[in-house]
Amino acid sequence: MAGLFEELKRRNVVRVGIAYLVAAWLVLQVVDLVIESVSAPAWVMQMILLLSALGFPLALGFAWAFELTPEGLRRERDVDRSKSITPQTGRRLDRLIIVVLVIAVGFLLTDKFLLRDTGQAELTVQVPDESPAPQPSRRSIAVLPFVNRSNAQDDVFFVDGIHDDILTQLAKISSLKVISRTSVMQYRNTEKPMRVIGKELAVATIMEGSVQRAGKRVRINVQLIDADTDEHLWAEVYDRELTAANIFEIQTEMATAIAGALRATLTSDEAQRLALKPTENLEAYEAYLIGRQRMAQRTVRSIADAKAFFERAINLDPEFALAYVGISDTIQLQVDYGGLSPAVVAREAKPYIDRALELDGNSGEAYVSLGGMYDYARDYDAAEDAYLRGLDLAPNYAQGHMWYGLLLLHNRGLVDKALEQFQQASVHDPLSVVNLNNVSTAMRALGRFDDSRALIEKTLDIDPQFARTYLYKAYDYWMVQGRLDLALEYYLRGWSLDPGDPLMYVEIAQIYMDLTDDQTANCWLDRAIALNPDAGYTIDEQAIFSALRNDREAAAEFGRRSPDDTYGPFWVNFPLSIVKGYLLQDGRDKDARQLYEEFFPELFDDDYLPINRVNMTAAVDVADILLATDEQDRAQQLLAIVESFLEDVPRLGEFGQMVTDVRIHTLRGDTDRALELLQQAVDEGWRYRWRYFLEVNNVLEPLRSLPEFESIYREISADMASQLERVRAKETLETSCTL
């Protein structure tokens, strides 16, 4: 045997084999990329792969039988061994192998980071335009809702749960683009052709299937279809005894088979995560599935129901890691949908996340939930690290991209980067109304008002029963167009769909405040307090409302409470500014400074002074404090930095500058320029929080006695009176406020 191997080496058969394999692999990768680009049928690649396999033994046989000589190619037996140049040929082959390997490695890196389309590069949410849609990646898939073949209608939730879990399994494969549940559920019982569905979801492949549950057995029938050609790529029937272990085994087999059919790379770590069985308890699994479905509805009631189902799952199986993640997520969602204190939520969520990671340290969902917990605990660096770790483990997890985007928007002030994350979430969940609302918000923050409106209309078409979308429609009318009467109509529609959400009442109260109807505003605010007196946004509004009514003591009390119960530094700007104004009026400059050092410490850092959407208005308030403490140079430097930053910030919208430039020039003593900019803001349609700025904000006090200011105030007041008349003309018994 040793002699044979030495002869193989002497004749360069081994080198030829290595060179052939490396070159064949490189050729296959290039061909694979070309085939994907031109959307060639699957059999083309299969034929090339077969020819490559057949060529390997032929190459080895050729290397054994023939030798390259100075006179050309000759049969090996006819070559004089003393004149053989096989050593020189071997060295040339060595160099050839090295060159091909270098090319292969270069291609592999280019393919992985630049060329390969796994859905990560598709970062634009579609708004109506005339440009053709990009060709979807072959490794993109939408799994349509499974058909319930059981006789019992109660099995619908079980079938939906199986479907949801298969999506979760597929989402663990980083080389696949997988559309999330909220998007594909729009196609339940659809009669649309596969080509149309594929185009709407931007995927090349679609899987459909059915589930039949009969006694102690389950039968799952699935097939994978080319969305463009309607060709069946793969199909399978799984008929097993109905146990949790068998269900997860089917899901693992299915995900692995789909990855193979789509020629997606499945790493060893991903294969291990696919093989994990989250629970052996079928009843716990079913409770968990119902909890996930309830949580996706995103109402105050459905989130509470979801938490109860997750708790039931844990009672049945205390080692069910994903159920702990579910409880943590429902707790965290109650900050927005219910108004719970972020600090309280962080404390309540922590033990569930700790337990989930103890049970499964490689759960991407758990790390995303951990990121949310740190976010609410105001440890933003730790939150970002956790989000990135979670997305590394679960790159197709739309909620992970969405929550990370919210951190970037609300607490980092990085609108562009936030939009990228929201759009990435939309790659995997293009019809998620929750995320589309986030995309529209980021677009509005960038001044892309038309795109934002188009997206809101699309969201309303997708799910007209989702209450929060009506708030985003109202935001555009109120914060951009200055039409508070129309904004109120949409607020009331949202309120009618989810009357248990205290935010709805607070937002309606805000509108009535700006419309100068304080009696009705107070009524809606009292109703919000009755639902949750400790909600951060309710406390914020009480601070502003008390200040408008010249109740200084109450305004200061609520203003001081606000930061502890409000999510993120962005939303504490108004109440903090109220408290700061009172402190400066009382000569308590040091207390005012200490207040802002706690929540905006970066504004006092001489070496690093980042201005962003979160702290730009707070920076003006800090400059106000610095002027009061005779730090003139530092104050003027800060105002100059903010003014420069505002050049790229639109005036309108909740993340716009509003009248920040007016406040800058007022602090500089340039009242003429301040009044000019204030009139410009009013002409552009600014009405958002106008009473707070013109009646309460202490920075604008030097303007209030000027006739030009009084004229602007009368102009807005007249507009509000006119809009309030239109509101009252449309008011009904259902929309009027009663306690």
NORBELPE-V976052 format. One record per residue. N is the residue number from 1. D_CENTER is the distance of its C-alpha to the mean C-alpha in Angstrom with 1 decimal. Layout:
# NORBELPE-V976052
n=[N N]
d_center=[D_CENTER D_CENTER]
This chain:
# NORBELPE-V976052
n=[1 2 3 4 5 6 7 8 9 10 11 12 13 14 15 16 17 18 19 20 21 22 23 24 25 26 27 28 29 30 31 32 33 34 35 36 37 38 39 40 41 42 43 44 45 46 47 48 49 50 51 52 53 54 55 56 57 58 59 60 61 62 63 64 65 66 67 68 69 70 71 72 73 74 75 76 77 78 79 80 81 82 83 84 85 86 87 88 89 90 91 92 93 94 95 96 97 98 99 100 101 102 103 104 105 106 107 108 109 110 111 112 113 114 115 116 117 118 119 120 121 122 123 124 125 126 127 128 129 130 131 132 133 134 135 136 137 138 139 140 141 142 143 144 145 146 147 148 149 150 151 152 153 154 155 156 157 158 159 160 161 162 163 164 165 166 167 168 169 170 171 172 173 174 175 176 177 178 179 180 181 182 183 184 185 186 187 188 189 190 191 192 193 194 195 196 197 198 199 200 201 202 203 204 205 206 207 208 209 210 211 212 213 214 215 216 217 218 219 220 221 222 223 224 225 226 227 228 229 230 231 232 233 234 235 236 237 238 239 240 241 242 243 244 245 246 247 248 249 250 251 252 253 254 255 256 257 258 259 260 261 262 263 264 265 266 267 268 269 270 271 272 273 274 275 276 277 278 279 280 281 282 283 284 285 286 287 288 289 290 291 292 293 294 295 296 297 298 299 300 301 302 303 304 305 306 307 308 309 310 311 312 313 314 315 316 317 318 319 320 321 322 323 324 325 326 327 328 329 330 331 332 333 334 335 336 337 338 339 340 341 342 343 344 345 346 347 348 349 350 351 352 353 354 355 356 357 358 359 360 361 362 363 364 365 366 367 368 369 370 371 372 373 374 375 376 377 378 379 380 381 382 383 384 385 386 387 388 389 390 391 392 393 394 395 396 397 398 399 400 401 402 403 404 405 406 407 408 409 410 411 412 413 414 415 416 417 418 419 420 421 422 423 424 425 426 427 428 429 430 431 432 433 434 435 436 437 438 439 440 441 442 443 444 445 446 447 448 449 450 451 452 453 454 455 456 457 458 459 460 461 462 463 464 465 466 467 468 469 470 471 472 473 474 475 476 477 478 479 480 481 482 483 484 485 486 487 488 489 490 491 492 493 494 495 496 497 498 499 500 501 502 503 504 505 506 507 508 509 510 511 512 513 514 515 516 517 518 519 520 521 522 523 524 525 526 527 528 529 530 531 532 533 534 535 536 537 538 539 540 541 542 543 544 545 546 547 548 549 550 551 552 553 554 555 556 557 558 559 560 561 562 563 564 565 566 567 568 569 570 571 572 573 574 575 576 577 578 579 580 581 582 583 584 585 586 587 588 589 590 591 592 593 594 595 596 597 598 599 600 601 602 603 604 605 606 607 608 609 610 611 612 613 614 615 616 617 618 619 620 621 622 623 624 625 626 627 628 629 630 631 632 633 634 635 636 637 638 639 640 641 642 643 644 645 646 647 648 649 650 651 652 653 654 655 656 657 658 659 660 661 662 663 664 665 666 667 668 669 670 671 672 673 674 675 676 677 678 679 680 681 682 683 684 685 686 687 688 689 690 691 692 693 694 695 696 697 698 699 700 701 702 703 704 705 706 707 708 709 710 711 712 713 714 715 716 717 718 719 720 721 722 723 724 725 726 727 728 729 730 731 732 733 734 735 736 737 738 739]
d_center=[60.7 60.6 62.9 60.7 57.6 59.7 60.8 57.3 56.4 59.5 58.8 55.2 53.9 51.3 50.1 50.1 48.0 45.4 45.4 45.0 42.0 40.1 41.0 40.2 36.7 36.0 37.4 35.3 32.1 33.1 34.2 31.0 29.0 31.6 31.6 27.9 28.2 31.0 29.7 33.0 33.7 33.2 37.0 37.3 35.5 37.3 40.6 39.9 38.9 42.2 44.3 42.8 43.8 47.2 47.8 47.3 50.7 52.4 51.3 52.7 55.9 56.4 55.9 58.5 61.1 60.9 61.1 60.5 63.8 65.1 66.8 63.6 62.2 64.9 65.2 64.8 68.2 70.0 68.7 71.0 69.2 70.9 69.4 65.9 63.1 60.4 59.5 58.8 56.8 54.8 53.9 52.8 50.6 49.2 48.2 46.8 44.7 43.3 42.5 40.8 38.8 37.7 36.6 34.8 32.9 32.0 30.9 28.8 27.0 26.6 25.3 22.8 21.3 22.3 23.3 21.7 19.0 16.7 14.0 12.6 14.6 13.7 11.6 13.0 12.2 15.7 17.8 21.5 23.5 26.4 25.0 25.1 22.0 21.6 23.0 20.6 20.9 23.4 21.1 18.6 19.1 18.5 20.3 21.8 22.6 25.8 29.0 30.8 34.3 35.6 38.1 36.5 33.9 32.6 31.2 28.5 26.0 27.2 26.6 23.1 22.5 23.9 21.7 18.6 19.8 20.7 17.1 16.1 19.0 18.2 14.6 16.5 18.2 16.6 18.8 17.6 15.0 14.5 13.4 12.0 14.4 13.4 14.0 17.2 18.7 19.5 22.1 24.1 27.8 27.0 29.9 28.0 29.1 27.0 27.0 25.5 22.7 22.0 21.9 19.6 17.0 17.9 19.2 22.7 23.4 23.3 24.4 26.3 28.3 30.1 30.8 34.2 34.9 38.6 40.2 39.4 38.0 34.8 34.7 31.6 32.1 29.5 29.7 27.7 28.3 28.0 26.3 28.4 31.8 31.5 33.0 32.6 31.3 31.6 32.5 33.3 34.7 34.0 36.8 36.8 37.9 35.3 34.1 30.8 31.8 32.5 29.3 27.2 29.8 29.3 25.6 26.1 28.8 26.9 23.8 26.3 28.3 25.5 24.5 28.2 28.6 25.8 27.2 23.9 24.4 24.2 24.6 26.8 24.1 22.0 25.2 25.9 22.6 23.2 26.7 25.8 26.9 24.9 27.8 31.4 31.6 31.1 31.2 28.6 26.4 27.0 26.2 22.8 22.0 23.0 20.9 17.7 18.7 19.6 16.4 14.4 16.7 15.3 18.7 20.7 23.2 21.0 19.1 22.5 23.8 21.0 21.9 25.5 25.0 23.1 26.1 28.5 26.9 27.5 31.0 31.8 30.3 29.8 28.4 25.5 22.6 19.7 21.4 21.3 17.5 17.5 19.7 17.7 14.6 16.9 18.5 15.5 14.4 17.9 17.3 15.7 17.5 20.9 21.1 21.8 22.3 19.5 22.3 23.7 20.5 20.0 23.6 23.4 20.3 21.7 24.5 22.3 19.9 23.0 24.6 21.8 21.7 25.5 25.6 23.0 22.2 20.2 17.6 14.1 13.1 15.6 14.4 10.8 12.9 15.2 12.7 12.1 15.9 16.6 14.4 16.6 19.6 19.0 19.2 16.4 17.7 17.7 14.2 13.0 15.4 14.2 10.5 12.0 14.5 12.3 10.5 14.1 15.3 12.7 11.3 10.5 8.6 5.6 5.4 5.7 3.2 1.6 5.2 6.1 5.3 7.4 9.8 10.3 10.9 13.0 14.7 15.0 15.4 13.9 12.8 13.0 10.9 8.2 8.6 8.5 5.1 4.1 7.1 6.6 4.5 7.5 9.8 9.6 9.4 11.0 12.7 10.2 11.7 9.4 6.5 9.4 10.7 8.1 8.8 12.4 12.4 11.6 14.1 16.5 16.3 17.3 20.1 19.0 20.3 21.5 18.2 16.5 19.3 19.3 15.7 16.6 19.7 17.9 15.7 19.1 20.7 18.2 18.7 21.3 21.5 18.1 19.3 16.5 16.4 19.9 19.0 16.9 19.9 22.1 20.3 21.2 24.8 25.2 23.5 24.1 27.0 28.9 29.7 29.5 31.6 29.2 26.2 28.1 28.6 24.8 24.5 27.3 25.8 22.6 25.0 27.2 24.3 23.3 26.3 25.4 22.5 24.2 21.7 23.2 26.6 25.7 24.1 27.3 29.5 27.9 28.9 32.4 32.8 32.1 34.4 37.0 37.5 37.4 39.1 36.5 33.7 35.4 35.6 31.9 31.2 33.7 32.0 28.7 30.7 32.3 29.0 27.8 29.8 27.7 24.3 23.2 22.8 26.2 27.8 26.5 28.0 31.2 31.6 31.3 33.5 36.1 36.3 36.9 39.7 41.1 40.7 40.2 40.5 37.8 35.4 35.9 35.5 32.2 31.0 31.7 30.0 26.7 25.2 25.6 23.9 21.2 17.6 17.5 20.1 19.0 20.1 23.4 24.8 26.9 28.6 29.1 30.8 33.0 34.2 34.7 36.9 39.1 39.5 40.6 43.0 44.5 44.9 42.5 40.9 40.2 38.4 36.2 35.4 34.7 32.2 30.1 30.7 28.9 25.7 25.7 27.8 26.6 28.6 31.7 31.3 33.9 32.6 28.9 27.9 24.3 23.8 20.3 18.9 19.0 22.6 24.3 26.0 26.8 28.4 30.9 31.7 32.4 34.6 36.4 37.1 38.3 40.7 42.0 42.7 44.5 41.9 42.3 41.4 38.2 37.2 38.0 36.2 33.0 33.5 33.9 30.7 28.8 30.7 29.8 26.1 26.4 27.6 24.1 22.8 23.4 25.6 24.0 20.8 19.6 18.4 21.5 24.7 26.7 30.1 29.3 31.7 34.3 34.1 34.4 37.6 39.0 38.8 40.6 43.3 42.8 42.9 43.8 40.7 38.6 40.2 39.7 36.0 35.9 37.7 35.4 32.3 34.1 35.1 31.5 30.6 29.4 29.9 26.9 28.5 31.7 34.0 32.4 32.9 36.3 37.8 36.2 34.7 37.6 36.9 38.0 41.2 43.4 42.6 43.4 47.1 47.0 48.1 45.3 42.7 44.6 44.6 40.8 40.4 42.8 41.0 37.7 39.6 41.4 38.2 36.7 40.0 39.9 36.4 37.3 40.3 38.1 35.9 39.1 40.5 37.6 37.4 38.3 39.2 35.8 33.9 36.4 35.7 38.0 37.9]
